[in-house]
Structures are given as structure tokens and as C-alpha cells.
């Protein structure tokens, strides 16, 4: 007799949860809160605090489509979950407004638009 894939796996009073982070799969107990899950994942996989964790699951009520779990929905969804997928997203790169502006087409040039001459620049063949 196989395991019912639609129901959570429990051992006594503990609900087990399969956590998938990239190529790594880990089975852990499902924590009471979303914040406890985040803290556990950061500790287990050495994920920096400035990285945003995206925790997703395939939900029956949405046709088993992979959906991001909002922290406020954790307590409602937790009893239904067997596995979650986790992605760590680095923080956005902050642009320094004090840096000079460059033209979109200036891939190799490093001359600010304000000081650039209007005559064409010929690059050596090995740089093209």
C-alpha cells in the first residue's frame, strides 16, 4: 500500500515537510509559523538575512499549480502541505545617483554623455 500523495505526512503529532532548495531536498518538521520556517531555512542553508525567501507550494485548490505562500496564509495552508519549494532572491542593486550617466549603447566606452565628442570612435578589431 502506497502513501497518499494528497495528505500531509505525520509522525505522531508532528507534521513532516519536504523542503526543496535548488538541488537539495530536506525533510523537516513543519514549524508553527512562517517566520520559524524562514529562520530554520536561513540557518540550514546559510542564506543571508538580506536575501528575500520565496516559499512556494503546489496547492490542490489551485490545480496543483506552484504558488508563492504569503506569510499571513501559512497557518491556513500548513495542514495541507507535504512539500515546499524555496528560492532565495538577493537584494536589488542600488544605483548611486552621483555616478555619471552613460548612453545605453556605450558597452565598451566609459565617457559620460556630457563630455563625449560627436566624432565616431573606431575600436581595434580584437575588441569587437
C-alpha positions in Angstrom: 0.0 0.0 0.0 1.5 3.4 -1.1 1.5 6.7 0.7 -1.5 9.0 -0.1 0.2 11.9 -2.0 -2.7 14.3 -1.3 -2.4 14.3 2.5 0.4 15.6 4.7 2.8 13.1 6.3 2.6 13.0 10.0 4.5 11.0 12.7 2.5 11.1 15.9 1.7 14.8 16.5 4.5 16.0 14.2 3.7 17.0 10.6 6.7 16.4 8.2 7.5 18.7 5.4 9.7 18.2 2.4 11.7 21.3 1.7 13.3 21.7 -1.8 16.1 24.3 -2.1 17.7 24.1 -5.5 19.1 20.5 -5.9 18.8 19.8 -2.1 15.8 18.1 -0.5 15.4 18.0 3.2 12.6 16.6 5.4 11.8 18.6 8.5 9.0 19.1 10.9 6.6 21.8 9.7 7.0 24.7 12.1 4.1 26.5 13.6 4.9 29.9 12.0 6.2 31.1 8.7 8.9 33.1 10.5 10.1 29.9 12.2 10.4 28.2 8.8 12.3 31.2 7.4 14.7 31.2 10.3 15.2 27.4 10.0 15.9 27.7 6.3 18.4 30.5 6.7 20.3 28.5 9.3 20.2 25.2 7.5 21.2 26.6 4.1 23.3 29.6 5.2 21.0 32.1 3.5 21.9 35.7 4.2 19.4 37.9 6.0 19.3 40.5 3.2 18.1 37.8 0.7 14.3 37.5 0.3 13.0 34.0 0.8 10.2 32.9 -1.6 8.4 29.8 -0.3 6.0 28.2 -2.7 3.8 25.1 -2.8 1.6 23.2 -5.2 -1.9 23.7 -3.9 -4.8 21.4 -4.6 -7.3 24.2 -4.6 -5.3 25.9 -7.5 -4.9 22.7 -9.6 -1.5 21.8 -8.1 0.0 24.9 -9.6 3.1 26.2 -7.8 2.0 29.3 -5.8 4.0 31.6 -3.6 2.9 31.4 0.1 2.1 34.6 1.8 3.3 34.6 5.4 -0.2 35.5 6.5 -1.6 32.4 4.9 0.9 29.9 6.5 -1.4 28.9 9.4 -4.3 28.1 7.0 -2.1 26.3 4.4 0.3 24.4 6.7 -2.1 21.5 7.5 -2.4 20.8 3.7 1.3 21.0 2.8 3.6 18.0 2.1 6.4 19.9 0.4 7.5 23.5 -0.3 10.0 25.0 -2.8 12.3 27.7 -1.6 14.1 30.3 -3.6 16.5 33.0 -2.1 16.5 36.2 -4.0 19.3 38.7 -3.5 18.5 42.3 -2.7 18.1 44.7 -5.7 21.2 46.6 -6.7 21.1 50.1 -5.5 22.0 52.7 -8.1 24.2 55.6 -7.0 22.6 58.8 -8.3 26.0 60.6 -8.0 27.6 58.5 -10.8 27.8 60.0 -14.3 25.1 58.9 -16.8 26.2 56.7 -19.8 24.5 56.1 -23.1 22.7 52.8 -23.5 24.9 51.9 -26.5 28.2 52.6 -24.7 29.0 49.0 -23.8 32.8 49.4 -24.0 33.0 53.2 -23.7 33.3 54.8 -20.3 33.0 58.5 -21.3 30.0 60.4 -19.8 27.4 61.6 -22.3 28.0 65.2 -21.3 31.7 65.1 -22.3 31.6 62.7 -25.2 32.8 64.0 -28.6 30.5 63.6 -31.6 33.0 62.0 -33.9 32.9 58.2 -34.2 35.3 56.1 -32.2 36.9 53.1 -34.0 37.7 50.1 -31.8 40.5 47.7 -32.6 39.3 44.5 -34.3 40.1 42.3 -31.3 37.7 44.3 -29.1 34.7 43.9 -31.4 
